[in-house]
Amino acid sequence: MPRTAHKLLLDKSTGLGRQLERRTIKDVIADKIAALIASGVLSEGDDLPSERELVAALSVSRETVRGAIQTLAARGILDVSHGLRTRVANADFSGMYVGITNRLNVDSYDVHAVHGARLLIEQQVVGDAAASISAGTLNRLHKSLEAQSSCLADPVRFLICDREFHVTIYRECGNPLLADIVTDLYTYMMDYRRRAVSQPGAIQESFADHQAIVGALGRRDREAAMAAFAAHEERIYASTRRMLGADTNIRS
């Protein structure tokens, strides 16, 4: 009998606040990997991190990761070749259902609008999460920090950990709609985010932010958690604006 996911998974890649009945953990992880591709964390032609690295980033077994990769390979999304790294073969999900529901097209808004919305909604989500976060979730966040510390020189792997870190916190807020919305906002301009975290010192700064966030959550300190997330979001906002500005200067 396959293991099934019976809890609410408040993540745009895994059903978005709906009860997932008879869905195996393998299916959930396949959707998470697909969401990484759909949101731009992974691009067509990118090598997928190793099974061991995905196990650490997603906090699941190697058997689960292997099954999820096989599921996506069967759909033509991943290319699995013996002796070679698994590669993203197709980033076009139009006409294909892999458990990802329609997302808000957040990239159609400007960076200032998204920043304002994210600050407003994320503050509520994080504050509520701090008040009710479980010991199990705190343990997962500490494991995430361990995984992040092993990829401080690898922007793609760090972003995979980063997404899982954020969504783990969002789903603790108790409001599936707010968790869904802030997950969408998180995906804004992910191609620019990839470039931003490639800048010297950027990953280390984000990692330090994450440590401060987990410390505040561990104390169940609502105000400190909100302040730590606000500082983190301001850093993301500034780096995204720099990337957008650099592109504008190049085009002009």
Backbone torsions as a table, in degrees:
resi	resn	phi	psi	omega
1	MET	NA	121.2	-179.1
2	PRO	-69.0	148.5	173.8
3	ARG	-66.7	142.1	-179.6
4	THR	-122.1	154.8	179.4
5	ALA	-94.9	111.4	-176.3
6	HIS	-104.0	-3.5	-177.7
7	LYS	-97.1	164.8	175.1
8	LEU	-72.9	126.8	178.9
9	LEU	-111.1	99.2	-173.1
10	LEU	-86.7	78.1	-173.7
11	ASP	-150.9	135.3	-177.9
12	LYS	-59.6	-18.8	-177.5
13	SER	-92.5	-6.6	-169.8
14	THR	-133.7	25.3	172.7
15	GLY	117.4	-14.0	168.9
16	LEU	55.9	62.1	171.7
17	GLY	81.6	5.9	176.2
18	ARG	-96.3	151.4	174.8
19	GLN	-70.9	124.8	-177.6
20	LEU	-96.5	103.2	-177.4
21	GLU	-97.2	133.9	177.0
22	ARG	60.9	22.3	174.3
23	ARG	-95.8	127.0	-179.7
24	THR	-75.5	159.0	176.1
25	ILE	-61.1	-33.2	176.1
26	LYS	-58.0	-42.7	179.4
27	ASP	-64.5	-40.9	179.6
28	VAL	-61.9	-44.7	-179.3
29	ILE	-69.2	-35.3	174.7
30	ALA	-59.7	-41.4	178.3
31	ASP	-66.8	-36.6	178.2
32	LYS	-64.3	-44.0	178.7
33	ILE	-64.8	-41.3	177.5
34	ALA	-61.6	-38.3	179.2
35	ALA	-66.7	-34.4	175.4
36	LEU	-61.0	-35.5	178.6
37	ILE	-75.9	-45.9	-177.4
38	ALA	-63.0	-32.8	-177.4
39	SER	-87.5	-10.1	176.7
40	GLY	99.2	0.7	174.4
41	VAL	-61.9	-41.5	173.4
42	LEU	-114.2	137.7	-178.4
43	SER	-114.3	161.5	177.2
44	GLU	-57.1	130.2	-177.9
45	GLY	96.8	-15.6	178.6
46	ASP	-69.5	145.5	168.8
47	ASP	-76.6	137.3	174.3
48	LEU	-74.6	143.2	172.1
49	PRO	-55.6	160.0	-178.7
50	SER	-65.3	163.3	177.2
51	GLU	-56.3	-43.0	-179.6
52	ARG	-60.4	-41.5	-179.6
53	GLU	-68.7	-39.1	177.6
54	LEU	-67.9	-37.0	176.2
55	VAL	-57.6	-45.3	-179.8
56	ALA	-67.5	-41.5	-176.1
57	ALA	-70.6	-36.4	-172.8
58	LEU	-104.9	-2.2	175.8
59	SER	56.5	49.1	176.7
60	VAL	-135.1	178.1	-178.8
61	SER	-81.0	161.0	176.6
62	ARG	-63.6	-36.2	178.4
63	GLU	-61.0	-40.4	179.1
64	THR	-65.6	-45.3	179.1
65	VAL	-61.6	-43.7	-179.1
66	ARG	-62.0	-41.6	178.9
67	GLY	-66.3	-38.3	178.3
68	ALA	-64.8	-41.3	178.2
69	ILE	-63.0	-41.7	179.0
70	GLN	-63.6	-38.5	177.5
71	THR	-60.6	-45.7	-178.9
72	LEU	-72.7	-31.8	176.1
73	ALA	-65.4	-38.7	179.1
74	ALA	-64.7	-25.3	178.6
75	ARG	-91.4	0.5	177.7
76	GLY	82.3	10.5	-178.3
77	ILE	-84.1	-37.6	178.0
78	LEU	-115.0	149.6	176.3
79	ASP	-111.8	113.7	-179.4
80	VAL	-107.7	116.9	-179.8
81	SER	-124.6	135.0	-178.7
82	HIS	-60.2	128.7	177.5
83	GLY	84.6	-3.4	179.9
84	LEU	-122.0	160.8	176.5
85	ARG	-68.9	142.3	174.2
86	THR	-63.9	136.5	-172.6
87	ARG	-124.4	148.0	173.4
88	VAL	-74.6	114.7	-175.6
89	ALA	-95.9	-24.8	-173.9
90	ASN	-151.2	120.6	179.1
91	ALA	-107.1	11.0	-179.6
92	ASP	-100.9	110.2	-178.4
93	PHE	-100.2	8.3	-180.0
94	SER	-63.7	131.2	179.9
95	GLY	76.2	7.9	-177.1
96	MET	-125.5	129.1	177.4
97	TYR	-103.0	119.3	176.3
98	VAL	-128.9	25.9	179.0
99	GLY	93.2	1.8	178.5
100	ILE	-96.1	125.3	177.5
101	THR	-87.5	171.8	179.2
102	ASN	-62.7	135.6	-179.2
103	ARG	-107.2	152.9	169.6
104	LEU	-60.0	131.2	179.4
105	ASN	-80.2	74.6	-172.5
106	VAL	-66.5	-25.2	-179.2
107	ASP	-68.3	-10.8	179.2
108	SER	-80.6	-6.3	179.5
109	TYR	-102.2	158.7	-179.5
110	ASP	-81.2	164.9	-171.9
111	VAL	-62.5	-32.2	-178.3
112	HIS	-70.5	-40.7	178.9
113	ALA	-64.0	-44.3	-179.5
114	VAL	-66.5	-40.6	178.7
115	HIS	-60.2	-47.1	-179.9
116	GLY	-62.0	-44.1	180.0
117	ALA	-65.6	-41.8	-178.3
118	ARG	-65.9	-42.5	178.2
119	LEU	-58.9	-45.3	-176.5
120	LEU	-65.6	-50.5	-174.3
121	ILE	-76.9	-41.5	-176.9
122	GLU	-64.4	-34.4	178.0
123	GLN	-60.6	-44.5	178.5
124	GLN	-63.8	-45.6	-178.1
125	VAL	-61.9	-47.7	-177.0
126	VAL	-68.9	-39.8	177.3
127	GLY	-60.7	-44.0	178.3
128	ASP	-67.0	-36.9	178.0
129	ALA	-63.8	-40.3	-179.1
130	ALA	-62.1	-33.3	-177.3
131	ALA	-74.5	-23.0	-171.6
132	SER	-130.6	9.9	-173.8
133	ILE	-62.6	138.9	-176.4
134	SER	-88.4	160.9	176.7
135	ALA	-63.1	-35.8	179.0
136	GLY	-63.9	-40.8	178.8
137	THR	-67.9	-40.9	176.7
138	LEU	-60.2	-38.8	177.5
139	ASN	-63.3	-41.7	177.7
140	ARG	-63.9	-37.5	179.2
141	LEU	-67.0	-38.1	176.6
142	HIS	-66.1	-38.1	175.7
143	LYS	-65.5	-35.7	176.9
144	SER	-63.5	-41.6	177.7
145	LEU	-60.9	-38.5	176.8
146	GLU	-62.3	-43.5	179.0
147	ALA	-64.8	-40.6	179.3
148	GLN	-63.1	-37.7	-177.5
149	SER	-65.6	-18.5	-179.6
150	SER	-89.7	-4.1	-177.1
151	CYS	-133.2	38.8	-178.9
152	LEU	-71.2	-9.7	177.2
153	ALA	-113.0	13.5	-175.8
154	ASP	-129.6	94.2	-174.8
155	PRO	-57.4	-41.0	-177.6
156	VAL	-66.9	-48.2	178.0
157	ARG	-60.9	-39.2	-180.0
158	PHE	-64.3	-41.0	179.9
159	LEU	-66.0	-33.0	175.6
160	ILE	-63.3	-46.2	175.9
161	CYS	-62.9	-40.6	-177.6
162	ASP	-60.9	-45.2	-179.9
163	ARG	-62.9	-44.6	179.8
164	GLU	-63.8	-37.8	177.9
165	PHE	-60.8	-50.7	-177.9
166	HIS	-64.4	-47.5	-176.1
167	VAL	-66.0	-34.1	176.5
168	THR	-59.2	-40.5	177.7
169	ILE	-71.3	-45.0	-177.4
170	TYR	-56.8	-41.2	-173.7
171	ARG	-74.4	-5.6	176.9
172	GLU	-85.8	-5.4	-173.1
173	CYS	-73.5	-19.2	179.1
174	GLY	88.4	-3.7	179.1
175	ASN	-120.2	103.3	-174.6
176	PRO	-63.3	-32.1	179.9
177	LEU	-66.3	-47.7	178.5
178	LEU	-63.4	-38.2	178.3
179	ALA	-63.0	-40.4	178.0
180	ASP	-64.2	-44.1	-177.0
181	ILE	-65.0	-46.2	-177.2
182	VAL	-70.9	-27.0	173.5
183	THR	-64.5	-41.5	175.3
184	ASP	-60.5	-46.0	-178.9
185	LEU	-62.2	-33.8	178.2
186	TYR	-58.6	-31.9	-174.3
187	THR	-78.7	0.1	-173.1
188	TYR	-57.2	129.4	173.6
189	MET	48.2	50.7	-174.2
190	MET	-64.6	-28.0	177.1
191	ASP	-64.2	-36.4	175.9
192	TYR	-71.7	-36.2	178.1
193	ARG	-62.3	-39.6	177.4
194	ARG	-59.6	-43.5	179.7
195	ARG	-69.2	-36.8	-178.1
196	ALA	-64.6	-42.7	-178.2
197	VAL	-74.2	-10.1	175.8
198	SER	-80.6	-10.7	-179.6
199	GLN	-72.9	147.7	-178.2
200	PRO	-54.4	128.7	176.1
201	GLY	83.7	-10.0	-173.8
202	ALA	-66.4	-44.9	-179.3
203	ILE	-64.3	-42.0	-179.7
204	GLN	-60.6	-38.6	178.7
205	GLU	-66.3	-43.2	178.4
206	SER	-64.5	-39.4	179.3
207	PHE	-63.0	-41.9	177.2
208	ALA	-62.7	-39.5	175.3
209	ASP	-59.2	-45.2	-178.6
210	HIS	-62.0	-40.0	178.2
211	GLN	-62.1	-41.2	178.6
212	ALA	-65.4	-38.8	179.0
213	ILE	-63.4	-47.0	-179.3
214	VAL	-65.0	-37.8	177.2
215	GLY	-59.9	-44.6	179.8
216	ALA	-67.3	-41.0	178.3
217	LEU	-64.1	-39.1	179.1
218	GLY	-62.3	-29.7	177.3
219	ARG	-86.4	-2.9	-174.6
220	ARG	55.5	37.1	-177.8
221	ASP	-95.5	98.9	-174.9
222	ARG	-58.5	-49.8	-175.8
223	GLU	-64.8	-41.9	-179.6
224	ALA	-67.2	-38.3	178.3
225	ALA	-64.5	-43.0	178.7
226	MET	-63.7	-41.5	-179.9
227	ALA	-66.7	-39.6	179.8
228	ALA	-66.2	-40.2	178.1
229	PHE	-68.7	-38.0	178.5
230	ALA	-61.8	-43.2	178.4
231	ALA	-63.2	-39.7	178.5
232	HIS	-63.7	-44.9	-179.7
233	GLU	-66.0	-37.4	177.5
234	GLU	-61.7	-36.6	178.7
235	ARG	-66.7	-42.8	178.6
236	ILE	-64.1	-42.5	178.4
237	TYR	-59.2	-46.8	-178.2
238	ALA	-64.6	-42.9	-177.6
239	SER	-69.4	-36.3	177.7
240	THR	-66.0	-41.6	177.8
241	ARG	-62.0	-39.8	178.7
242	ARG	-63.1	-42.1	179.4
243	MET	-64.7	-43.7	178.8
244	LEU	-63.5	-41.8	179.0
245	GLY	-64.6	-38.7	177.8
246	ALA	-63.6	-40.9	178.8
247	ASP	-65.7	-39.4	179.1
248	THR	-62.7	-42.3	179.2
249	ASN	-64.9	-38.3	179.0
250	ILE	-65.7	-42.5	-178.7
251	ARG	-68.8	-30.4	-178.4
252	SER	-85.7	NA	NA
